[in-house]
């Protein structure tokens, strides 16, 4: 089947178009600290506005668990959208109800408004299909057509993602179309050498993608907190570093499988260990077999890959034609443990080929470390969705769009 795109909806002039964006941005003291997802939504919204559509934006933000929580309001997002679009963007302090209906009815051609956080309504994420369907019907009354453009949620069966597209003529926006085009390049005859860099805290979050990609990649580089389960699988003591002991046997299986396939799983040769999980903790660089021989003994906590490993990872990345990276190499929020992540990010900006940053913490890291989006081939807006795509899982929010 073929993904339905905006062109399939015909002329949208004068029509009420509900757009499901993913505007789940980090906020601090009511201010957006990373507007990447807001900027990513602009292309589709601009297209609709220029066609004369009457645009109704819906999204979630955070996890308010079905309760009205002012700290998760989309009002700051509406203000930022107004700045990015260069035009007034309305905001409605409810998602469905008389106020929302009146605001949508008052829209003129080419105007846009944002409704309040979908997740203030418990039915949006309900496990009960009938509850989601009832909420979706209320949302559907506000529009004539539906455009799904929140790639970060397409792996969820939620009312605005899965049920709503069934109730109105629906299609994917340009953001989703662009994300899929890039991800398909990673899975359908990628240019080689093909390197995947995985980090983040838990190896259990990445097991599916490791299993699915092992037959497809040339190099798999492992950093972040998950590296210590790999080191433990090789028999190395890891002190008080993050360790999922229940995954050691499975990781050993992946190491054996990779060896049979001729795939390189590249593990760190040195790590940065600290006395505590703290920005100002004492720390030192040690070889992987010396974690508990450090000054901190069995209390040592690994918080970053070491400089020798970072250089080795960068060399492999630079020698690749296709690179996918998901998960920081260390606790990049602490300056003392950001070197590994920054080195890998720098290497990705110089890849002679396709370099993809897989959303989530990876996207946050590159921006926090001073890189700009246009330095990379692609920065995904959906960490979890990207991983599930690469795992070969079904994505309900895309299935309903014909994919």
VENFENMO-V801381 format. One line per field, one symbol per residue. ss: DSSP state (H for helix, E for strand, L for the rest). psi: psi as a letter, one per 20 degrees, with the letter a starting at -180 (. if undefined). burial: b if it has 9 or more other C-alpha atoms within 8 Angstrom, else e. Layout:
ss->???
psi->???
burial->???
//
This chain:
ss->LLLLEHHHHLLLLLLEEEEELLLLLLEELLEELLLHHHHHHHHHHHHHHHLLLEEEEELLLLLLLLLLLHHHLLHHHHHHHHHHHLLLLEEELLLLLHHHHHHHHLLLLLLEEEELLHHHLHHHHLLLHHHHHHHHHHHHLLLLEEEELLHHHLLLLLHHHHHHHHLLEEEELHHHHHHHHHHHHHHLLLLLLEEEEELLLLHHHLHHHHHHHLLLLLEEEELLLLHHHHHHHLLLLLLLLLLLHHHHHHHHHHHHHHHHHLLEEELLLEEEEELLLLLLLLEEEEEHHHHHHLLLHHHLEEEEELHHHHHHHHHHHHLLLEEEEELLLLLLLLHHHLHHHHHHHHHHLLLLLEEEELLHHHHHHHHHLLLLHHHLLEELLLHHHHHHHHLLLLLHHHHLLLL
psi->qppprhhiibpjpiqoopoornkmqpqpkjqpiojghghhihggggggghijqopopqrrpamiljqoohijqjghghghhgghikrpprppkrgqaggggggghiprpjrqqpqrohjiohhgjqiohhgghgghhhghiirhrpppjnhijijqnqgihgggiiiqpqrqrhggggghgghhhiholqqqqoppopbrgphhijgghgghhgiirhpoppaahihhhgghhjjppjcjqppnhijghghhhhggggghikpoooqqiqqoqrirnqhkqqrqpqrhjkgijriibiipppiqqrhggghgggggghjqhppppopqiamihphikiggghggggghijpmboopplachgghghghjjqqhiiqhpoqingghgghgiijrqnhihgijj.
burial->eebbbbeebeebbbbbbbbbbbbbbebeeeebebeebbbbbbbbbbebbebbbbbbbbbbbeebebbeeeebbbebbbbbbbeeeeeebebbebbbeebbbebbeebebbbbbbbbbbbbbbbbbbeeeebbbebbbbbbebbbbbbbbbbbbbbbbbbbbbbbbbbbbbbbbbbbbebeebbebbbeebeebbbbbbbbbbbeebebbbbbbbeebbbbbbbbbbbbbbbbbeebbbbbbbbbeebbeebbebbeebbeeebbbebbbbbbbbbeeeeebeeebbbbeebbebebbbbbbbbbbbbebbbebbbbbbebbbbbbbbbbbbbebeebbbbbbbbbebbbebeebbbbbbbbbbbbbbeeeeeeeebbbbbbbbbbbbbbbbeeebbbbbbbbb
//
